[in-house]
Amino acid sequence: MTYSFLLGRDWDEVRAELDERGINYSVTLTRSPKVKPEGKLRVVRAQLKEAQLEIVVAHEKFSTQ
């Protein structure tokens, strides 16, 4: 099954939906120490591994300050 319908969506909305449906998931936040994250968290990757949905999220904006 593909989870591409999750890509780009706001993480708070996705998390609420997954919790409501009782779906087992894990989350990884991607970031770089060279930039300051800003904005909302968005889903950038979602795949099913060993009966668990693995989700990668990232901030939608970055600044170099």
mmJSON file of the N, C-alpha and C atoms, coordinates in Angstrom:
{"data_MODEL":{"atom_site":{
"group_PDB":["ATOM","ATOM","ATOM","ATOM","ATOM","ATOM","ATOM","ATOM","ATOM","ATOM","ATOM","ATOM","ATOM","ATOM","ATOM","ATOM","ATOM","ATOM","ATOM","ATOM","ATOM","ATOM","ATOM","ATOM","ATOM","ATOM","ATOM","ATOM","ATOM","ATOM","ATOM","ATOM","ATOM","ATOM","ATOM","ATOM","ATOM","ATOM","ATOM","ATOM","ATOM","ATOM","ATOM","ATOM","ATOM","ATOM","ATOM","ATOM","ATOM","ATOM","ATOM","ATOM","ATOM","ATOM","ATOM","ATOM","ATOM","ATOM","ATOM","ATOM","ATOM","ATOM","ATOM","ATOM","ATOM","ATOM","ATOM","ATOM","ATOM","ATOM","ATOM","ATOM","ATOM","ATOM","ATOM","ATOM","ATOM","ATOM","ATOM","ATOM","ATOM","ATOM","ATOM","ATOM","ATOM","ATOM","ATOM","ATOM","ATOM","ATOM","ATOM","ATOM","ATOM","ATOM","ATOM","ATOM","ATOM","ATOM","ATOM","ATOM","ATOM","ATOM","ATOM","ATOM","ATOM","ATOM","ATOM","ATOM","ATOM","ATOM","ATOM","ATOM","ATOM","ATOM","ATOM","ATOM","ATOM","ATOM","ATOM","ATOM","ATOM","ATOM","ATOM","ATOM","ATOM","ATOM","ATOM","ATOM","ATOM","ATOM","ATOM","ATOM","ATOM","ATOM","ATOM","ATOM","ATOM","ATOM","ATOM","ATOM","ATOM","ATOM","ATOM","ATOM","ATOM","ATOM","ATOM","ATOM","ATOM","ATOM","ATOM","ATOM","ATOM","ATOM","ATOM","ATOM","ATOM","ATOM","ATOM","ATOM","ATOM","ATOM","ATOM","ATOM","ATOM","ATOM","ATOM","ATOM","ATOM","ATOM","ATOM","ATOM","ATOM","ATOM","ATOM","ATOM","ATOM","ATOM","ATOM","ATOM","ATOM","ATOM","ATOM","ATOM","ATOM","ATOM","ATOM","ATOM","ATOM","ATOM","ATOM","ATOM","ATOM","ATOM","ATOM"],
"id":[1,2,3,4,5,6,7,8,9,10,11,12,13,14,15,16,17,18,19,20,21,22,23,24,25,26,27,28,29,30,31,32,33,34,35,36,37,38,39,40,41,42,43,44,45,46,47,48,49,50,51,52,53,54,55,56,57,58,59,60,61,62,63,64,65,66,67,68,69,70,71,72,73,74,75,76,77,78,79,80,81,82,83,84,85,86,87,88,89,90,91,92,93,94,95,96,97,98,99,100,101,102,103,104,105,106,107,108,109,110,111,112,113,114,115,116,117,118,119,120,121,122,123,124,125,126,127,128,129,130,131,132,133,134,135,136,137,138,139,140,141,142,143,144,145,146,147,148,149,150,151,152,153,154,155,156,157,158,159,160,161,162,163,164,165,166,167,168,169,170,171,172,173,174,175,176,177,178,179,180,181,182,183,184,185,186,187,188,189,190,191,192,193,194,195],
"type_symbol":["N","C","C","N","C","C","N","C","C","N","C","C","N","C","C","N","C","C","N","C","C","N","C","C","N","C","C","N","C","C","N","C","C","N","C","C","N","C","C","N","C","C","N","C","C","N","C","C","N","C","C","N","C","C","N","C","C","N","C","C","N","C","C","N","C","C","N","C","C","N","C","C","N","C","C","N","C","C","N","C","C","N","C","C","N","C","C","N","C","C","N","C","C","N","C","C","N","C","C","N","C","C","N","C","C","N","C","C","N","C","C","N","C","C","N","C","C","N","C","C","N","C","C","N","C","C","N","C","C","N","C","C","N","C","C","N","C","C","N","C","C","N","C","C","N","C","C","N","C","C","N","C","C","N","C","C","N","C","C","N","C","C","N","C","C","N","C","C","N","C","C","N","C","C","N","C","C","N","C","C","N","C","C","N","C","C","N","C","C","N","C","C","N","C","C"],
"label_atom_id":["N","CA","C","N","CA","C","N","CA","C","N","CA","C","N","CA","C","N","CA","C","N","CA","C","N","CA","C","N","CA","C","N","CA","C","N","CA","C","N","CA","C","N","CA","C","N","CA","C","N","CA","C","N","CA","C","N","CA","C","N","CA","C","N","CA","C","N","CA","C","N","CA","C","N","CA","C","N","CA","C","N","CA","C","N","CA","C","N","CA","C","N","CA","C","N","CA","C","N","CA","C","N","CA","C","N","CA","C","N","CA","C","N","CA","C","N","CA","C","N","CA","C","N","CA","C","N","CA","C","N","CA","C","N","CA","C","N","CA","C","N","CA","C","N","CA","C","N","CA","C","N","CA","C","N","CA","C","N","CA","C","N","CA","C","N","CA","C","N","CA","C","N","CA","C","N","CA","C","N","CA","C","N","CA","C","N","CA","C","N","CA","C","N","CA","C","N","CA","C","N","CA","C","N","CA","C","N","CA","C","N","CA","C","N","CA","C","N","CA","C","N","CA","C","N","CA","C"],
"label_alt_id":[null,null,null,null,null,null,null,null,null,null,null,null,null,null,null,null,null,null,null,null,null,null,null,null,null,null,null,null,null,null,null,null,null,null,null,null,null,null,null,null,null,null,null,null,null,null,null,null,null,null,null,null,null,null,null,null,null,null,null,null,null,null,null,null,null,null,null,null,null,null,null,null,null,null,null,null,null,null,null,null,null,null,null,null,null,null,null,null,null,null,null,null,null,null,null,null,null,null,null,null,null,null,null,null,null,null,null,null,null,null,null,null,null,null,null,null,null,null,null,null,null,null,null,null,null,null,null,null,null,null,null,null,null,null,null,null,null,null,null,null,null,null,null,null,null,null,null,null,null,null,null,null,null,null,null,null,null,null,null,null,null,null,null,null,null,null,null,null,null,null,null,null,null,null,null,null,null,null,null,null,null,null,null,null,null,null,null,null,null,null,null,null,null,null,null],
"label_comp_id":["MET","MET","MET","THR","THR","THR","TYR","TYR","TYR","SER","SER","SER","PHE","PHE","PHE","LEU","LEU","LEU","LEU","LEU","LEU","GLY","GLY","GLY","ARG","ARG","ARG","ASP","ASP","ASP","TRP","TRP","TRP","ASP","ASP","ASP","GLU","GLU","GLU","VAL","VAL","VAL","ARG","ARG","ARG","ALA","ALA","ALA","GLU","GLU","GLU","LEU","LEU","LEU","ASP","ASP","ASP","GLU","GLU","GLU","ARG","ARG","ARG","GLY","GLY","GLY","ILE","ILE","ILE","ASN","ASN","ASN","TYR","TYR","TYR","SER","SER","SER","VAL","VAL","VAL","THR","THR","THR","LEU","LEU","LEU","THR","THR","THR","ARG","ARG","ARG","SER","SER","SER","PRO","PRO","PRO","LYS","LYS","LYS","VAL","VAL","VAL","LYS","LYS","LYS","PRO","PRO","PRO","GLU","GLU","GLU","GLY","GLY","GLY","LYS","LYS","LYS","LEU","LEU","LEU","ARG","ARG","ARG","VAL","VAL","VAL","VAL","VAL","VAL","ARG","ARG","ARG","ALA","ALA","ALA","GLN","GLN","GLN","LEU","LEU","LEU","LYS","LYS","LYS","GLU","GLU","GLU","ALA","ALA","ALA","GLN","GLN","GLN","LEU","LEU","LEU","GLU","GLU","GLU","ILE","ILE","ILE","VAL","VAL","VAL","VAL","VAL","VAL","ALA","ALA","ALA","HIS","HIS","HIS","GLU","GLU","GLU","LYS","LYS","LYS","PHE","PHE","PHE","SER","SER","SER","THR","THR","THR","GLN","GLN","GLN"],
"label_asym_id":["A","A","A","A","A","A","A","A","A","A","A","A","A","A","A","A","A","A","A","A","A","A","A","A","A","A","A","A","A","A","A","A","A","A","A","A","A","A","A","A","A","A","A","A","A","A","A","A","A","A","A","A","A","A","A","A","A","A","A","A","A","A","A","A","A","A","A","A","A","A","A","A","A","A","A","A","A","A","A","A","A","A","A","A","A","A","A","A","A","A","A","A","A","A","A","A","A","A","A","A","A","A","A","A","A","A","A","A","A","A","A","A","A","A","A","A","A","A","A","A","A","A","A","A","A","A","A","A","A","A","A","A","A","A","A","A","A","A","A","A","A","A","A","A","A","A","A","A","A","A","A","A","A","A","A","A","A","A","A","A","A","A","A","A","A","A","A","A","A","A","A","A","A","A","A","A","A","A","A","A","A","A","A","A","A","A","A","A","A","A","A","A","A","A","A"],
"label_entity_id":["1","1","1","1","1","1","1","1","1","1","1","1","1","1","1","1","1","1","1","1","1","1","1","1","1","1","1","1","1","1","1","1","1","1","1","1","1","1","1","1","1","1","1","1","1","1","1","1","1","1","1","1","1","1","1","1","1","1","1","1","1","1","1","1","1","1","1","1","1","1","1","1","1","1","1","1","1","1","1","1","1","1","1","1","1","1","1","1","1","1","1","1","1","1","1","1","1","1","1","1","1","1","1","1","1","1","1","1","1","1","1","1","1","1","1","1","1","1","1","1","1","1","1","1","1","1","1","1","1","1","1","1","1","1","1","1","1","1","1","1","1","1","1","1","1","1","1","1","1","1","1","1","1","1","1","1","1","1","1","1","1","1","1","1","1","1","1","1","1","1","1","1","1","1","1","1","1","1","1","1","1","1","1","1","1","1","1","1","1","1","1","1","1","1","1"],
"label_seq_id":[1,1,1,2,2,2,3,3,3,4,4,4,5,5,5,6,6,6,7,7,7,8,8,8,9,9,9,10,10,10,11,11,11,12,12,12,13,13,13,14,14,14,15,15,15,16,16,16,17,17,17,18,18,18,19,19,19,20,20,20,21,21,21,22,22,22,23,23,23,24,24,24,25,25,25,26,26,26,27,27,27,28,28,28,29,29,29,30,30,30,31,31,31,32,32,32,33,33,33,34,34,34,35,35,35,36,36,36,37,37,37,38,38,38,39,39,39,40,40,40,41,41,41,42,42,42,43,43,43,44,44,44,45,45,45,46,46,46,47,47,47,48,48,48,49,49,49,50,50,50,51,51,51,52,52,52,53,53,53,54,54,54,55,55,55,56,56,56,57,57,57,58,58,58,59,59,59,60,60,60,61,61,61,62,62,62,63,63,63,64,64,64,65,65,65],
"pdbx_PDB_ins_code":[null,null,null,null,null,null,null,null,null,null,null,null,null,null,null,null,null,null,null,null,null,null,null,null,null,null,null,null,null,null,null,null,null,null,null,null,null,null,null,null,null,null,null,null,null,null,null,null,null,null,null,null,null,null,null,null,null,null,null,null,null,null,null,null,null,null,null,null,null,null,null,null,null,null,null,null,null,null,null,null,null,null,null,null,null,null,null,null,null,null,null,null,null,null,null,null,null,null,null,null,null,null,null,null,null,null,null,null,null,null,null,null,null,null,null,null,null,null,null,null,null,null,null,null,null,null,null,null,null,null,null,null,null,null,null,null,null,null,null,null,null,null,null,null,null,null,null,null,null,null,null,null,null,null,null,null,null,null,null,null,null,null,null,null,null,null,null,null,null,null,null,null,null,null,null,null,null,null,null,null,null,null,null,null,null,null,null,null,null,null,null,null,null,null,null],
"Cartn_x":[0.849,0.0,0.896,0.482,1.232,0.629,1.479,1.047,1.352,1.402,1.733,0.7,-0.511,-1.534,-1.165,-0.18,0.27,1.324,2.011,3.14,2.717,3.494,3.236,2.189,1.514,0.46,1.038,0.313,0.69,0.758,1.861,2.077,1.02,0.577,-0.432,-1.727,-2.128,-3.341,-3.157,-2.004,-1.734,-1.688,-0.994,-0.879,-2.258,-3.117,-4.464,-5.238,-5.1,-5.794,-5.278,-3.956,-3.377,-3.783,-3.757,-4.161,-5.631,-6.466,-7.894,-8.151,-7.369,-7.541,-6.789,-5.97,-5.234,-4.089,-3.484,-2.391,-1.072,-0.284,1.026,2.028,2.73,3.669,4.873,5.946,7.117,7.446,8.08,8.348,9.823,10.398,11.76,11.703,12.351,12.423,13.764,13.752,14.995,15.35,16.635,17.079,18.569,19.004,20.41,20.897,22.077,22.582,22.993,23.041,23.492,22.372,21.125,19.995,19.023,18.241,17.218,15.87,15.221,13.924,12.822,11.881,10.739,9.513,8.366,7.121,6.66,5.615,4.997,5.831,5.593,6.189,5.323,5.965,5.269,5.809,4.963,5.366,6.141,7.361,8.168,8.38,8.131,8.261,7.37,6.751,5.934,6.016,6.38,6.448,6.144,5.599,5.247,6.401,6.866,7.94,7.571,7.522,7.263,6.036,4.928,3.643,3.651,4.552,4.602,4.815,4.057,4.193,5.325,6.37,7.507,7.339,7.342,7.084,8.282,8.685,9.744,9.104,9.384,8.833,9.971,9.686,10.661,9.902,10.592,9.988,9.827,8.798,8.51,9.392,10.055,10.913,12.193,13.249,14.527,15.141,15.926,16.695,18.15,19.061,20.485,21.04,20.224,20.674,21.252],
"Cartn_y":[-1.181,0.0,1.246,2.222,3.476,4.506,5.309,6.33,7.726,7.871,9.153,10.236,9.85,10.84,11.61,11.125,11.809,12.878,12.757,13.633,15.093,15.955,17.386,17.878,16.957,17.358,17.804,18.656,19.134,17.951,17.85,16.713,16.633,17.744,17.712,17.065,17.363,16.769,15.276,14.896,13.485,12.693,13.224,12.53,12.299,13.303,13.163,12.073,12.046,11.04,9.628,9.476,8.161,7.689,8.587,8.237,7.834,8.56,8.261,6.874,6.49,5.183,4.061,4.415,3.402,2.78,3.55,3.055,3.19,2.119,2.105,2.806,3.829,4.594,5.041,5.375,5.999,7.233,8.219,9.49,9.844,10.333,10.854,12.293,13.193,14.599,14.844,15.313,15.633,17.081,17.335,18.711,18.824,20.046,20.34,21.328,21.125,22.062,23.419,23.537,24.769,25.756,25.35,26.229,26.239,27.317,27.445,27.038,26.011,25.587,26.577,26.73,27.615,26.978,27.425,26.962,25.634,25.121,23.877,22.669,21.566,20.293,19.669,19.144,18.497,17.085,16.187,14.81,14.801,14.246,14.176,12.735,11.765,10.363,9.512,8.49,7.558,6.194,5.186,3.828,2.832,1.686,0.639,-0.338,-0.564,-1.523,-2.335,-3.633,-4.551,-4.137,-3.957,-3.628,-2.291,-1.398,-0.06,0.961,2.016,3.087,3.995,4.115,4.977,6.292,7.383,8.704,9.602,10.352,11.346,12.708,13.622,14.97,15.987,17.152,18.238,19.554,20.581,21.91,22.408,23.201,23.652,24.82,25.503,26.64,26.567,27.168,27.239,28.621,29.079,30.306,30.02,30.785,30.555,31.418,32.02,32.895,32.098],
"Cartn_z":[0.0,0.0,0.0,-0.742,-0.823,0.132,0.703,1.64,1.115,-0.193,-0.808,-0.486,-0.108,0.238,1.514,2.278,3.485,3.197,2.074,1.771,1.655,2.317,2.267,3.245,3.904,4.837,6.167,6.862,8.186,9.154,9.895,10.78,11.878,12.431,13.493,13.011,11.79,11.222,10.985,10.44,10.163,11.46,12.47,13.762,14.374,14.35,14.904,14.166,12.848,12.043,12.343,12.465,12.764,14.156,15.131,16.49,16.537,15.81,15.773,15.189,14.19,13.54,14.245,15.247,15.989,15.203,14.309,13.472,14.22,14.241,14.885,13.98,14.507,13.685,14.5,13.786,14.401,13.573,14.222,13.561,13.703,12.612,12.614,12.124,12.867,12.475,11.806,10.573,9.878,10.136,10.317,10.538,10.249,10.096,9.842,10.895,11.449,12.458,11.878,10.565,9.922,9.616,9.808,9.517,10.685,10.753,11.787,11.186,11.766,11.229,11.58,10.669,10.855,10.233,10.642,10.05,10.616,10.025,10.468,10.056,10.752,10.353,9.268,8.238,7.124,6.938,6.487,6.204,4.889,4.906,3.686,3.21,4.08,3.674,4.569,3.997,4.766,4.094,4.898,4.36,5.461,5.076,6.024,6.14,7.372,7.642,8.862,8.691,9.8,10.617,9.967,10.591,11.33,10.954,11.557,10.455,10.504,9.537,9.979,9.166,9.482,8.738,9.491,8.933,9.201,8.189,8.328,8.133,9.068,8.982,8.947,8.392,8.313,8.399,8.848,8.873,7.441,7.214,5.862,5.423,6.36,6.023,6.837,6.295,6.985,6.752,7.721,7.522,7.916,7.368,7.614,8.724,9.517,10.61,11.752],
"occupancy":[1.0,1.0,1.0,1.0,1.0,1.0,1.0,1.0,1.0,1.0,1.0,1.0,1.0,1.0,1.0,1.0,1.0,1.0,1.0,1.0,1.0,1.0,1.0,1.0,1.0,1.0,1.0,1.0,1.0,1.0,1.0,1.0,1.0,1.0,1.0,1.0,1.0,1.0,1.0,1.0,1.0,1.0,1.0,1.0,1.0,1.0,1.0,1.0,1.0,1.0,1.0,1.0,1.0,1.0,1.0,1.0,1.0,1.0,1.0,1.0,1.0,1.0,1.0,1.0,1.0,1.0,1.0,1.0,1.0,1.0,1.0,1.0,1.0,1.0,1.0,1.0,1.0,1.0,1.0,1.0,1.0,1.0,1.0,1.0,1.0,1.0,1.0,1.0,1.0,1.0,1.0,1.0,1.0,1.0,1.0,1.0,1.0,1.0,1.0,1.0,1.0,1.0,1.0,1.0,1.0,1.0,1.0,1.0,1.0,1.0,1.0,1.0,1.0,1.0,1.0,1.0,1.0,1.0,1.0,1.0,1.0,1.0,1.0,1.0,1.0,1.0,1.0,1.0,1.0,1.0,1.0,1.0,1.0,1.0,1.0,1.0,1.0,1.0,1.0,1.0,1.0,1.0,1.0,1.0,1.0,1.0,1.0,1.0,1.0,1.0,1.0,1.0,1.0,1.0,1.0,1.0,1.0,1.0,1.0,1.0,1.0,1.0,1.0,1.0,1.0,1.0,1.0,1.0,1.0,1.0,1.0,1.0,1.0,1.0,1.0,1.0,1.0,1.0,1.0,1.0,1.0,1.0,1.0,1.0,1.0,1.0,1.0,1.0,1.0,1.0,1.0,1.0,1.0,1.0,1.0],
"B_iso_or_equiv":[0.0,0.0,0.0,0.0,0.0,0.0,0.0,0.0,0.0,0.0,0.0,0.0,0.0,0.0,0.0,0.0,0.0,0.0,0.0,0.0,0.0,0.0,0.0,0.0,0.0,0.0,0.0,0.0,0.0,0.0,0.0,0.0,0.0,0.0,0.0,0.0,0.0,0.0,0.0,0.0,0.0,0.0,0.0,0.0,0.0,0.0,0.0,0.0,0.0,0.0,0.0,0.0,0.0,0.0,0.0,0.0,0.0,0.0,0.0,0.0,0.0,0.0,0.0,0.0,0.0,0.0,0.0,0.0,0.0,0.0,0.0,0.0,0.0,0.0,0.0,0.0,0.0,0.0,0.0,0.0,0.0,0.0,0.0,0.0,0.0,0.0,0.0,0.0,0.0,0.0,0.0,0.0,0.0,0.0,0.0,0.0,0.0,0.0,0.0,0.0,0.0,0.0,0.0,0.0,0.0,0.0,0.0,0.0,0.0,0.0,0.0,0.0,0.0,0.0,0.0,0.0,0.0,0.0,0.0,0.0,0.0,0.0,0.0,0.0,0.0,0.0,0.0,0.0,0.0,0.0,0.0,0.0,0.0,0.0,0.0,0.0,0.0,0.0,0.0,0.0,0.0,0.0,0.0,0.0,0.0,0.0,0.0,0.0,0.0,0.0,0.0,0.0,0.0,0.0,0.0,0.0,0.0,0.0,0.0,0.0,0.0,0.0,0.0,0.0,0.0,0.0,0.0,0.0,0.0,0.0,0.0,0.0,0.0,0.0,0.0,0.0,0.0,0.0,0.0,0.0,0.0,0.0,0.0,0.0,0.0,0.0,0.0,0.0,0.0,0.0,0.0,0.0,0.0,0.0,0.0],
"pdbx_formal_charge":[null,null,null,null,null,null,null,null,null,null,null,null,null,null,null,null,null,null,null,null,null,null,null,null,null,null,null,null,null,null,null,null,null,null,null,null,null,null,null,null,null,null,null,null,null,null,null,null,null,null,null,null,null,null,null,null,null,null,null,null,null,null,null,null,null,null,null,null,null,null,null,null,null,null,null,null,null,null,null,null,null,null,null,null,null,null,null,null,null,null,null,null,null,null,null,null,null,null,null,null,null,null,null,null,null,null,null,null,null,null,null,null,null,null,null,null,null,null,null,null,null,null,null,null,null,null,null,null,null,null,null,null,null,null,null,null,null,null,null,null,null,null,null,null,null,null,null,null,null,null,null,null,null,null,null,null,null,null,null,null,null,null,null,null,null,null,null,null,null,null,null,null,null,null,null,null,null,null,null,null,null,null,null,null,null,null,null,null,null,null,null,null,null,null,null],
"auth_seq_id":[1,1,1,2,2,2,3,3,3,4,4,4,5,5,5,6,6,6,7,7,7,8,8,8,9,9,9,10,10,10,11,11,11,12,12,12,13,13,13,14,14,14,15,15,15,16,16,16,17,17,17,18,18,18,19,19,19,20,20,20,21,21,21,22,22,22,23,23,23,24,24,24,25,25,25,26,26,26,27,27,27,28,28,28,29,29,29,30,30,30,31,31,31,32,32,32,33,33,33,34,34,34,35,35,35,36,36,36,37,37,37,38,38,38,39,39,39,40,40,40,41,41,41,42,42,42,43,43,43,44,44,44,45,45,45,46,46,46,47,47,47,48,48,48,49,49,49,50,50,50,51,51,51,52,52,52,53,53,53,54,54,54,55,55,55,56,56,56,57,57,57,58,58,58,59,59,59,60,60,60,61,61,61,62,62,62,63,63,63,64,64,64,65,65,65],
"auth_comp_id":["MET","MET","MET","THR","THR","THR","TYR","TYR","TYR","SER","SER","SER","PHE","PHE","PHE","LEU","LEU","LEU","LEU","LEU","LEU","GLY","GLY","GLY","ARG","ARG","ARG","ASP","ASP","ASP","TRP","TRP","TRP","ASP","ASP","ASP","GLU","GLU","GLU","VAL","VAL","VAL","ARG","ARG","ARG","ALA","ALA","ALA","GLU","GLU","GLU","LEU","LEU","LEU","ASP","ASP","ASP","GLU","GLU","GLU","ARG","ARG","ARG","GLY","GLY","GLY","ILE","ILE","ILE","ASN","ASN","ASN","TYR","TYR","TYR","SER","SER","SER","VAL","VAL","VAL","THR","THR","THR","LEU","LEU","LEU","THR","THR","THR","ARG","ARG","ARG","SER","SER","SER","PRO","PRO","PRO","LYS","LYS","LYS","VAL","VAL","VAL","LYS","LYS","LYS","PRO","PRO","PRO","GLU","GLU","GLU","GLY","GLY","GLY","LYS","LYS","LYS","LEU","LEU","LEU","ARG","ARG","ARG","VAL","VAL","VAL","VAL","VAL","VAL","ARG","ARG","ARG","ALA","ALA","ALA","GLN","GLN","GLN","LEU","LEU","LEU","LYS","LYS","LYS","GLU","GLU","GLU","ALA","ALA","ALA","GLN","GLN","GLN","LEU","LEU","LEU","GLU","GLU","GLU","ILE","ILE","ILE","VAL","VAL","VAL","VAL","VAL","VAL","ALA","ALA","ALA","HIS","HIS","HIS","GLU","GLU","GLU","LYS","LYS","LYS","PHE","PHE","PHE","SER","SER","SER","THR","THR","THR","GLN","GLN","GLN"],
"auth_asym_id":["A","A","A","A","A","A","A","A","A","A","A","A","A","A","A","A","A","A","A","A","A","A","A","A","A","A","A","A","A","A","A","A","A","A","A","A","A","A","A","A","A","A","A","A","A","A","A","A","A","A","A","A","A","A","A","A","A","A","A","A","A","A","A","A","A","A","A","A","A","A","A","A","A","A","A","A","A","A","A","A","A","A","A","A","A","A","A","A","A","A","A","A","A","A","A","A","A","A","A","A","A","A","A","A","A","A","A","A","A","A","A","A","A","A","A","A","A","A","A","A","A","A","A","A","A","A","A","A","A","A","A","A","A","A","A","A","A","A","A","A","A","A","A","A","A","A","A","A","A","A","A","A","A","A","A","A","A","A","A","A","A","A","A","A","A","A","A","A","A","A","A","A","A","A","A","A","A","A","A","A","A","A","A","A","A","A","A","A","A","A","A","A","A","A","A"],
"auth_atom_id":["N","CA","C","N","CA","C","N","CA","C","N","CA","C","N","CA","C","N","CA","C","N","CA","C","N","CA","C","N","CA","C","N","CA","C","N","CA","C","N","CA","C","N","CA","C","N","CA","C","N","CA","C","N","CA","C","N","CA","C","N","CA","C","N","CA","C","N","CA","C","N","CA","C","N","CA","C","N","CA","C","N","CA","C","N","CA","C","N","CA","C","N","CA","C","N","CA","C","N","CA","C","N","CA","C","N","CA","C","N","CA","C","N","CA","C","N","CA","C","N","CA","C","N","CA","C","N","CA","C","N","CA","C","N","CA","C","N","CA","C","N","CA","C","N","CA","C","N","CA","C","N","CA","C","N","CA","C","N","CA","C","N","CA","C","N","CA","C","N","CA","C","N","CA","C","N","CA","C","N","CA","C","N","CA","C","N","CA","C","N","CA","C","N","CA","C","N","CA","C","N","CA","C","N","CA","C","N","CA","C","N","CA","C","N","CA","C","N","CA","C","N","CA","C","N","CA","C"],
"pdbx_PDB_model_num":[1,1,1,1,1,1,1,1,1,1,1,1,1,1,1,1,1,1,1,1,1,1,1,1,1,1,1,1,1,1,1,1,1,1,1,1,1,1,1,1,1,1,1,1,1,1,1,1,1,1,1,1,1,1,1,1,1,1,1,1,1,1,1,1,1,1,1,1,1,1,1,1,1,1,1,1,1,1,1,1,1,1,1,1,1,1,1,1,1,1,1,1,1,1,1,1,1,1,1,1,1,1,1,1,1,1,1,1,1,1,1,1,1,1,1,1,1,1,1,1,1,1,1,1,1,1,1,1,1,1,1,1,1,1,1,1,1,1,1,1,1,1,1,1,1,1,1,1,1,1,1,1,1,1,1,1,1,1,1,1,1,1,1,1,1,1,1,1,1,1,1,1,1,1,1,1,1,1,1,1,1,1,1,1,1,1,1,1,1,1,1,1,1,1,1]
}}}
